[in-house]
Amino acid sequence: MDELARAVEAALFAAEEPMTAEALAGFLGGAAVGDVREALRSVAADYEKRGVHLVERAKRWHFETAPDLAHLLRREKEQVRRLSRAATEVLAIIAYHEPVSRAEIESIRGVQTSGGTLDVLMEAGWVKIAGRREVPGRPTIYATTPDFLDHFGLSSRRDLPGIAELRATGLLDPVDDAYEELIGDEGPEEGQSAAEELDEPTGEA
Protein backbone atom coordinates (compact mmCIF):
# COMPACT_ATOMS: atom_id res chain seq x y z
CA MET A 1 0.00 0.00 0.00
CA ASP A 2 1.50 3.35 -1.04
CA GLU A 3 1.69 6.44 1.17
CA LEU A 4 -1.45 8.09 -0.24
CA ALA A 5 -3.49 4.93 0.35
CA ARG A 6 -2.19 4.77 3.93
CA ALA A 7 -3.10 8.43 4.43
CA VAL A 8 -6.60 7.84 3.04
CA GLU A 9 -7.03 4.85 5.35
CA ALA A 10 -5.94 6.88 8.38
CA ALA A 11 -8.16 9.84 7.47
CA LEU A 12 -11.26 7.66 7.16
CA PHE A 13 -10.56 5.90 10.46
CA ALA A 14 -10.31 9.28 12.18
CA ALA A 15 -13.29 10.88 10.41
CA GLU A 16 -16.52 11.31 12.38
CA GLU A 17 -18.64 10.80 9.28
CA PRO A 18 -18.26 9.41 5.72
CA MET A 19 -16.17 11.50 3.34
CA THR A 20 -16.18 12.09 -0.41
CA ALA A 21 -13.06 11.72 -2.51
CA GLU A 22 -13.04 15.51 -2.93
CA ALA A 23 -13.21 16.08 0.83
CA LEU A 24 -10.40 13.61 1.39
CA ALA A 25 -8.26 15.32 -1.25
CA GLY A 26 -8.67 18.64 0.54
CA PHE A 27 -8.07 17.08 3.95
CA LEU A 28 -4.83 15.52 2.69
CA GLY A 29 -3.36 18.83 1.57
CA GLY A 30 -4.75 19.18 -1.93
CA ALA A 31 -3.99 15.73 -3.29
CA ALA A 32 -5.34 15.08 -6.78
CA VAL A 33 -8.91 13.77 -6.63
CA GLY A 34 -8.13 11.12 -9.24
CA ASP A 35 -5.23 9.83 -7.15
CA VAL A 36 -7.46 9.76 -4.05
CA ARG A 37 -10.10 7.73 -5.88
CA GLU A 38 -7.46 5.25 -6.98
CA ALA A 39 -6.19 5.06 -3.40
CA LEU A 40 -9.74 4.44 -2.15
CA ARG A 41 -10.15 1.55 -4.57
CA SER A 42 -6.81 0.16 -3.43
CA VAL A 43 -7.79 0.34 0.25
CA ALA A 44 -11.23 -1.16 -0.48
CA ALA A 45 -9.61 -4.10 -2.28
CA ASP A 46 -7.17 -4.60 0.60
CA TYR A 47 -10.08 -4.82 3.09
CA GLU A 48 -12.31 -7.13 1.02
CA LYS A 49 -11.49 -10.23 3.10
CA ARG A 50 -11.16 -8.51 6.46
CA GLY A 51 -13.60 -8.03 9.32
CA VAL A 52 -14.39 -4.50 8.16
CA HIS A 53 -14.96 -3.27 4.63
CA LEU A 54 -14.41 0.10 3.00
CA VAL A 55 -17.65 0.95 1.17
CA GLU A 56 -19.05 3.82 -0.87
CA ARG A 57 -22.55 5.12 -0.21
CA ALA A 58 -23.86 8.09 -2.20
CA LYS A 59 -20.28 8.97 -3.22
CA ARG A 60 -19.16 9.03 0.42
CA TRP A 61 -16.71 6.47 1.83
CA HIS A 62 -16.60 4.85 5.26
CA PHE A 63 -15.64 1.63 7.02
CA GLU A 64 -18.34 -0.79 8.15
CA THR A 65 -18.51 -4.29 9.60
CA ALA A 66 -18.35 -7.13 7.08
CA PRO A 67 -21.94 -8.31 6.49
CA ASP A 68 -21.21 -11.91 7.49
CA LEU A 69 -19.90 -10.76 10.91
CA ALA A 70 -22.65 -8.30 11.78
CA HIS A 71 -24.43 -10.86 13.98
CA LEU A 72 -21.40 -11.04 16.28
CA LEU A 73 -21.68 -7.36 17.12
CA ARG A 74 -25.44 -7.12 17.36
CA ARG A 75 -26.66 -6.08 20.78
CA GLU A 76 -30.08 -6.18 22.36
CA LYS A 77 -31.74 -2.81 21.96
CA GLU A 78 -35.13 -1.23 22.11
CA GLN A 79 -37.32 -2.33 19.22
CA VAL A 80 -37.60 0.48 16.69
CA ARG A 81 -41.16 1.21 15.65
CA ARG A 82 -41.87 0.00 12.13
CA LEU A 83 -42.95 2.48 9.51
CA SER A 84 -46.67 2.68 8.86
CA ARG A 85 -47.99 1.55 5.50
CA ALA A 86 -48.50 5.19 4.51
CA ALA A 87 -44.93 6.13 5.46
CA THR A 88 -43.56 3.14 3.53
CA GLU A 89 -45.53 4.14 0.44
CA VAL A 90 -44.39 7.77 0.67
CA LEU A 91 -40.75 6.76 1.17
CA ALA A 92 -40.89 4.49 -1.89
CA ILE A 93 -42.48 7.21 -4.03
CA ILE A 94 -39.83 9.73 -3.02
CA ALA A 95 -37.03 7.23 -3.69
CA TYR A 96 -38.30 6.37 -7.18
CA HIS A 97 -39.47 9.83 -8.29
CA GLU A 98 -37.29 12.34 -6.42
CA PRO A 99 -37.30 15.24 -6.21
CA VAL A 100 -41.06 15.16 -5.71
CA SER A 101 -43.61 17.51 -4.13
CA ARG A 102 -46.32 16.57 -1.66
CA ALA A 103 -48.98 17.13 -4.35
CA GLU A 104 -47.12 14.76 -6.68
CA ILE A 105 -46.90 12.16 -3.91
CA GLU A 106 -50.65 12.44 -3.35
CA SER A 107 -51.30 12.14 -7.09
CA ILE A 108 -49.41 8.84 -7.22
CA ARG A 109 -50.90 7.45 -4.01
CA GLY A 110 -54.43 8.59 -4.85
CA VAL A 111 -55.00 9.79 -1.28
CA GLN A 112 -53.97 12.78 0.81
CA THR A 113 -50.64 12.57 2.62
CA SER A 114 -50.38 13.75 6.20
CA GLY A 115 -47.63 16.23 6.98
CA GLY A 116 -46.84 14.01 9.94
CA THR A 117 -45.88 11.17 7.60
CA LEU A 118 -43.21 13.32 5.96
CA ASP A 119 -42.07 14.53 9.39
CA VAL A 120 -41.52 10.91 10.51
CA LEU A 121 -39.37 10.20 7.45
CA MET A 122 -37.34 13.38 7.95
CA GLU A 123 -36.85 12.64 11.66
CA ALA A 124 -35.55 9.19 10.68
CA GLY A 125 -33.00 10.96 8.49
CA TRP A 126 -34.15 9.23 5.31
CA VAL A 127 -35.88 12.18 3.61
CA LYS A 128 -34.88 15.83 3.31
CA ILE A 129 -36.28 19.03 1.82
CA ALA A 130 -34.52 19.45 -1.52
CA GLY A 131 -35.73 22.94 -2.40
CA ARG A 132 -38.80 24.28 -4.17
CA ARG A 133 -40.31 23.50 -7.55
CA GLU A 134 -40.06 26.51 -9.87
CA VAL A 135 -43.79 26.58 -10.69
CA PRO A 136 -46.64 28.78 -9.39
CA GLY A 137 -46.81 28.42 -5.63
CA ARG A 138 -43.22 27.08 -5.52
CA PRO A 139 -44.10 23.88 -3.62
CA THR A 140 -41.52 22.22 -1.40
CA ILE A 141 -39.88 19.15 -2.97
CA TYR A 142 -38.45 16.15 -1.16
CA ALA A 143 -35.60 13.71 -1.81
CA THR A 144 -33.87 10.84 -0.05
CA THR A 145 -30.64 11.27 1.92
CA PRO A 146 -27.31 9.40 2.03
CA ASP A 147 -28.53 7.90 5.33
CA PHE A 148 -31.40 6.28 3.41
CA LEU A 149 -28.94 4.61 1.05
CA ASP A 150 -26.70 3.58 3.94
CA HIS A 151 -29.57 2.09 5.98
CA PHE A 152 -30.75 -0.06 3.09
CA GLY A 153 -27.24 -0.95 1.91
CA LEU A 154 -27.51 0.85 -1.44
CA SER A 155 -24.59 2.48 -3.23
CA SER A 156 -26.95 4.71 -5.21
CA ARG A 157 -30.60 4.93 -6.26
CA ARG A 158 -29.70 2.85 -9.31
CA ASP A 159 -29.56 -0.12 -6.92
CA LEU A 160 -33.25 0.21 -6.02
CA PRO A 161 -35.28 -2.86 -7.06
CA GLY A 162 -37.31 -2.58 -10.24
CA ILE A 163 -41.09 -2.64 -10.46
CA ALA A 164 -41.07 -6.30 -11.51
CA GLU A 165 -39.00 -7.22 -8.45
CA LEU A 166 -41.38 -5.33 -6.15
CA ARG A 167 -44.37 -7.10 -7.69
CA ALA A 168 -42.69 -10.49 -7.26
CA THR A 169 -42.15 -9.89 -3.53
CA GLY A 170 -45.64 -8.47 -3.00
CA LEU A 171 -44.23 -5.25 -1.58
CA LEU A 172 -45.52 -1.73 -2.12
CA ASP A 173 -48.57 -2.78 -4.12
CA PRO A 174 -50.26 0.64 -3.94
CA VAL A 175 -47.19 2.29 -5.44
CA ASP A 176 -46.95 -0.44 -8.07
CA ASP A 177 -50.60 -0.04 -9.05
CA ALA A 178 -50.29 3.71 -9.28
CA TYR A 179 -47.20 3.37 -11.46
CA GLU A 180 -48.99 1.04 -13.85
CA GLU A 181 -51.95 3.39 -14.02
CA LEU A 182 -49.64 6.27 -14.93
CA ILE A 183 -48.04 4.31 -17.77
CA GLY A 184 -51.39 3.21 -19.18
CA ASP A 185 -52.05 -0.20 -17.69
CA GLU A 186 -55.42 -0.97 -16.14
CA GLY A 187 -55.53 0.57 -12.68
CA PRO A 188 -58.10 1.17 -9.92
CA GLU A 189 -61.57 2.32 -10.85
CA GLU A 190 -62.05 6.07 -11.17
CA GLY A 191 -62.35 7.77 -7.79
CA GLN A 192 -60.84 4.81 -5.96
CA SER A 193 -57.29 4.81 -4.61
CA ALA A 194 -54.93 1.92 -5.22
CA ALA A 195 -54.66 1.38 -1.47
CA GLU A 196 -58.48 1.19 -1.16
CA GLU A 197 -58.64 -1.30 -4.03
CA LEU A 198 -56.18 -3.60 -2.28
CA ASP A 199 -58.15 -3.48 0.97
CA GLU A 200 -61.50 -4.36 -0.66
CA PRO A 201 -62.86 -7.81 0.14
CA THR A 202 -62.78 -10.13 -2.86
CA GLY A 203 -66.02 -11.93 -2.05
CA GLU A 204 -64.21 -15.24 -2.09
CA ALA A 205 -64.48 -17.61 0.84
Beta strands, then each sheet from edge to edge (+ up, - down):
strand 1: 19-20
strand 2: 52-57
strand 3: 60-65
strand 4: 100-101
strand 5: 127-132
strand 6: 140-144
sheet 1: 1+ 3- 2+
sheet 2: 4+ 6- 5+
end
